[in-house]
Each structure stands twice: as structure tokens, then as C-alpha cells.
Amino acid sequence: MILKILVLLLIVGAVWCGFKAIGRRNMKKQTEDARNDRIEGEDMTACDECGTYVTAKPSNCGRERCPY
């Protein structure tokens, strides 16, 4: 009878440790994913013609004689 209880406790303990290990692995993966999802900022420069801050990528601001 005591042997059955000990075996049952060992099985329950093994399952509990397994769930804790899986939970730790999932938590680590979530924190890594959160770090990778960050948005990188872009450098902005002021336009010489209109003074509007624009990104370094070429685009049209809609103003006449503006190179951006």
C-alpha cells in the first residue's frame, strides 16, 4: 500500500515538474518575441526649403520646389 502511494507521489511530482519546465520555456520564448517586435526609429532631417522634418528615404511632402 505504501509503495503505491510513493509511486503515485513520484508520478504527480514528475508531471508537476514537467509543467513548470514547459511554462518556463514558454515564458522565455514570449520575452524573446517581445524583444524582436520592437519598432526601430528612423533619423529625421529638416528640409532646407520648407523646414518639415522628413525621413532620409526620398518621398514627396506635397510642397512646390521641395526635394522631399
Residue pairs with C-beta under 8 A, 6 or more apart in sequence:
42 55
42 56
42 57
43 55
43 56
44 53
44 54
44 55
45 53
45 54
45 55
45 56
46 52
46 53
47 53
47 54
47 61
47 66
47 67
47 68
48 67
49 63
49 65
49 66
49 67
50 61
50 63
50 66
50 68
52 61
52 63
52 66
52 68
54 61
54 68
58 68
59 68
60 66
60 68
61 68
